[in-house]
C-alpha cells in the first residue's frame, strides 16, 4: 500500500500544503490540498474521499477538485464522513453562496460529488479497501481511520488530542504497518494545543505509550510557522520510531 502525502501540514503558505493523504491513487483521506497538489489527470483517478472532520484545512480543496473535474468523470466522487461533518460541509461550503453545490450538479441524479454518512466502528468496503472509522478527540465528531488492504493495515488519526479508543482498536490489527498522527504546536503553546484538541511534542511522548508497540509513527500537521521548533522538540524526545513529515509531496510504501 502506498501513501502519498500531498499535503501534511497544519497550515498553508508557500511550500506548505494542508492535509491530504492519497492511498494508491484512488482513496483520499482529507481534502486540504488535493486540487493544488495533483494535476487534473490524477484528480480524476480518485474514487473515494474520507473526511476526518470539517475544518477548512481538511476540506477546502473539495471545492476545487469538483470544479476541476466537473463534466470529466462518469461517476461522482464518493465522500464519506460522520453526518455532522457532511452537514457542516454542505451548509457552509457547498451552499450556492460560498461555492456551487456540486452534490446536485450537473444533475441530482448524476452529481459531481456524493456525500455518504458513516458511523463509528462500522466497517466500510471501498473497492479493495476495508475502512474502519473510529472517533478521536477533536471537535465535530472527528474520525480517525484504520485502512486495510490485502494483509496490510495502516492507522490514521488525523487531527486529535490525547485519545484512547483508536489505540485499543489498533492493537487488534496484527498486520498493522504504520501509524500516521499529528503534532501541531510547540511545547510553549501547550495551552493552545489543549484548547484546540491538538498534540504538542510533550503530549505525543505520553501518547506513544498507548499506541500499538513497535509500529513506526509518522507525525504530520506541523504548523508551518513553528516547524523548525517542532522538529527540534520532537527530535529531543529521543524516540526512534517517530518520523517527522516536514516535507510535502512524498511517498511511503508499506508491504
C-alpha positions as CSV (number, residue, x, y, z in Angstrom):
1,X,0.0,0.0,0.0
2,X,1.4,3.4,-1.0
3,X,0.6,6.6,1.0
4,X,1.3,9.8,-0.9
5,X,1.5,12.9,1.3
6,X,0.1,15.5,-1.0
7,X,0.0,17.9,1.9
8,X,0.8,17.1,5.5
9,X,0.9,20.4,7.3
10,X,-1.4,22.2,9.8
11,X,-1.4,25.4,7.8
12,X,-0.9,26.9,4.3
13,X,1.9,29.1,2.9
14,X,4.4,28.8,0.2
15,X,5.8,25.2,0.0
16,X,3.5,24.1,2.9
17,X,0.2,22.4,2.0
18,X,-2.8,21.4,4.2
19,X,-3.7,17.8,4.9
20,X,-4.4,15.4,2.0
21,X,-3.2,11.8,2.0
22,X,-3.7,9.7,-1.1
23,X,-3.6,5.9,-1.0
24,X,-2.7,4.1,-4.2
25,X,-4.1,6.9,-6.4
26,X,-7.8,6.2,-5.7
27,X,-8.6,6.6,-2.0
28,X,-8.1,10.1,-0.5
29,X,-8.0,11.0,3.2
30,X,-8.9,14.6,3.7
31,X,-9.0,17.3,1.0
32,X,-6.9,20.1,2.3
33,X,-4.6,20.3,-0.8
34,X,-5.7,17.7,-3.3
35,X,-6.5,20.1,-6.1
36,X,-3.4,22.2,-5.5
37,X,-1.1,19.2,-5.2
38,X,-2.3,16.9,-8.0
39,X,-2.7,17.6,-11.7
40,X,-6.3,17.1,-13.0
41,X,-5.4,13.7,-14.6
42,X,-4.5,12.4,-11.2
43,X,-7.5,14.0,-9.5
44,X,-9.8,12.1,-11.9
45,X,-8.4,8.8,-10.6
46,X,-9.8,9.4,-7.2
47,X,-12.9,7.4,-6.4
48,X,-13.4,7.7,-2.6
49,X,-12.8,10.6,-0.2
50,X,-12.7,10.1,3.6
51,X,-13.1,13.3,5.6
52,X,-11.9,13.2,9.2
53,X,-13.7,16.4,10.2
54,X,-15.0,19.6,8.8
55,X,-12.2,22.1,9.4
56,X,-11.1,24.1,6.4
57,X,-7.6,22.8,6.2
58,X,-9.1,19.3,5.7
59,X,-11.9,20.2,3.3
60,X,-11.2,23.3,1.3
61,X,-10.0,21.6,-1.9
62,X,-13.2,19.6,-2.2
63,X,-14.5,22.8,-3.8
64,X,-11.7,22.9,-6.4
65,X,-11.4,19.2,-7.2
66,X,-15.2,19.3,-8.0
67,X,-14.7,22.4,-10.2
68,X,-11.6,20.9,-11.9
69,X,-13.3,17.6,-12.7
70,X,-16.8,18.8,-13.5
71,X,-18.1,17.0,-16.6
72,X,-15.0,14.8,-16.9
73,X,-15.9,11.9,-14.6
74,X,-18.5,9.3,-15.4
75,X,-19.2,8.8,-11.7
76,X,-19.2,11.1,-8.6
77,X,-16.5,11.5,-6.0
78,X,-17.9,9.4,-3.1
79,X,-17.3,11.4,0.1
80,X,-17.6,9.6,3.5
81,X,-17.8,11.1,6.9
82,X,-19.9,11.4,10.0
83,X,-23.3,13.0,9.3
84,X,-22.2,16.1,11.4
85,X,-19.2,16.7,9.2
86,X,-21.2,16.2,5.9
87,X,-23.8,18.6,7.1
88,X,-21.3,21.2,8.0
89,X,-19.5,21.0,4.7
90,X,-22.8,21.2,2.8
91,X,-24.2,24.0,4.9
92,X,-21.1,26.2,5.0
93,X,-19.2,25.4,1.8
94,X,-21.4,23.9,-0.9
95,X,-24.3,26.2,-0.2
96,X,-24.5,28.1,-3.5
97,X,-23.2,31.2,-1.7
98,X,-19.7,30.3,-0.9
99,X,-19.4,27.7,-3.7
100,X,-21.8,25.9,-6.0
101,X,-23.5,22.8,-4.7
102,X,-21.7,20.1,-6.6
103,X,-23.7,17.4,-4.9
104,X,-26.6,18.3,-7.3
105,X,-24.5,19.4,-10.3
106,X,-24.7,18.8,-13.2
107,X,-27.9,17.0,-12.0
108,X,-29.1,15.5,-8.7
109,X,-29.2,12.1,-10.4
110,X,-25.5,12.4,-11.7
111,X,-23.7,14.7,-9.3
112,X,-20.0,15.5,-9.3
113,X,-19.8,14.6,-5.6
114,X,-22.0,12.5,-3.3
115,X,-22.0,12.6,0.5
116,X,-22.3,9.4,2.4
117,X,-22.9,9.3,6.2
118,X,-20.8,6.7,8.1
119,X,-20.9,5.5,11.6
120,X,-18.2,4.9,14.2
121,X,-16.6,1.4,14.1
122,X,-18.9,0.2,11.3
123,X,-16.6,-1.2,8.6
124,X,-16.8,0.2,5.0
125,X,-15.8,-1.7,1.9
126,X,-14.4,0.8,-0.6
127,X,-13.1,-1.1,-3.6
128,X,-10.1,-3.1,-2.4
129,X,-10.0,-1.4,1.0
130,X,-11.6,-2.1,4.3
131,X,-12.1,1.1,6.3
132,X,-12.9,1.3,10.0
133,X,-13.8,4.8,11.3
134,X,-13.0,5.4,14.9
135,X,-13.8,8.6,16.9
136,X,-10.8,10.6,18.1
137,X,-10.6,13.7,20.3
138,X,-11.2,16.6,18.1
139,X,-14.2,18.9,17.5
140,X,-17.2,18.0,15.4
141,X,-17.5,14.2,15.6
142,X,-14.0,13.7,14.2
143,X,-12.8,10.3,12.9
144,X,-9.6,8.5,12.6
145,X,-9.4,5.6,10.1
146,X,-7.9,2.2,10.1
147,X,-7.4,1.2,6.4
148,X,-6.7,-2.4,5.4
149,X,-5.8,-3.9,2.0
150,X,-4.7,-7.5,1.5
151,X,-2.5,-8.2,4.5
152,X,-1.6,-4.6,5.3
153,X,-3.3,-2.2,7.7
154,X,-2.4,1.5,8.4
155,X,-3.9,3.7,11.1
156,X,-4.6,7.4,10.6
157,X,-5.7,9.6,13.5
158,X,-5.6,12.9,11.5
159,X,-6.3,15.8,13.9
160,X,-6.6,14.7,17.6
161,X,-5.5,15.4,21.1
162,X,-4.8,12.6,23.5
163,X,-7.3,9.8,22.7
164,X,-8.0,6.2,23.7
165,X,-10.3,4.1,21.6
166,X,-8.4,4.1,18.3
167,X,-5.3,2.7,20.1
168,X,-7.4,0.0,21.7
169,X,-8.8,-1.0,18.3
170,X,-5.4,-0.6,16.6
171,X,-3.9,-3.2,18.9
172,X,-6.3,-5.8,17.5
173,X,-4.7,-5.5,14.0
174,X,-1.8,-7.9,13.8
175,X,-1.0,-6.7,10.3
176,X,-0.6,-3.0,11.3
177,X,2.4,-1.5,9.5
178,X,2.3,2.2,10.3
179,X,0.6,5.0,12.3
180,X,0.0,8.5,10.9
181,X,-0.8,11.0,13.5
182,X,-0.1,14.7,14.4
183,X,1.9,17.2,16.4
184,X,0.7,20.7,15.8
185,X,2.1,23.1,18.4
186,X,5.4,23.5,20.2
187,X,5.5,22.9,23.9
188,X,5.3,26.5,24.9
189,X,1.9,26.7,23.3
190,X,0.5,23.7,25.3
191,X,-2.5,25.7,26.4
192,X,-3.4,26.4,22.7
193,X,-2.9,22.8,21.8
194,X,-5.2,21.7,24.7
195,X,-7.9,24.2,23.8
196,X,-7.9,23.2,20.1
197,X,-7.5,19.4,20.7
198,X,-4.1,19.0,19.1
199,X,-0.8,17.5,20.2
200,X,2.5,19.1,21.3
201,X,5.7,17.1,21.5
202,X,5.2,16.7,25.2
203,X,1.8,15.1,24.9
204,X,2.9,13.0,22.0
205,X,5.6,11.4,24.2
206,X,2.8,10.3,26.6
207,X,0.6,9.2,23.7
208,X,3.2,6.8,22.4
209,X,2.8,4.6,25.5
210,X,-0.8,3.9,24.5
211,X,-0.1,3.1,20.8
212,X,0.4,-0.4,19.4
213,X,4.0,-1.3,20.2
214,X,6.9,-1.3,17.8
215,X,5.0,0.3,14.9
216,X,6.6,3.3,13.1
217,X,4.8,6.6,13.8
218,X,4.7,9.4,11.2
219,X,4.0,12.9,12.5
220,X,2.3,15.5,10.4
221,X,0.1,18.6,10.7
222,X,3.1,20.6,11.9
223,X,2.2,24.3,11.9
224,X,4.5,26.0,9.3
225,X,5.3,29.0,11.5
226,X,6.6,26.6,14.2
227,X,8.1,23.8,12.1
228,X,11.8,24.3,13.0
229,X,11.0,24.4,16.7
230,X,8.7,21.4,16.4
231,X,11.3,19.4,14.6
232,X,13.8,20.1,17.3
233,X,11.4,19.3,20.2
234,X,10.3,16.1,18.5
235,X,13.9,15.1,17.9
236,X,14.7,15.9,21.6
237,X,12.2,13.2,22.6
238,X,14.7,10.6,21.5
239,X,12.0,8.2,20.3
240,X,13.5,6.2,17.3
241,X,10.1,5.2,15.9
242,X,9.0,8.8,15.4
243,X,9.3,10.1,11.8
244,X,8.7,13.8,11.1
245,X,6.8,14.6,7.9
246,X,8.4,18.0,7.4
247,X,8.0,18.0,3.6
248,X,5.0,17.5,1.3
249,X,4.8,15.5,-1.9
250,X,6.5,12.4,-0.5
251,X,5.5,8.8,-0.7
252,X,5.7,5.9,1.7
253,X,5.3,2.3,0.6
254,X,4.3,-0.5,3.0
255,X,4.5,-4.2,2.2
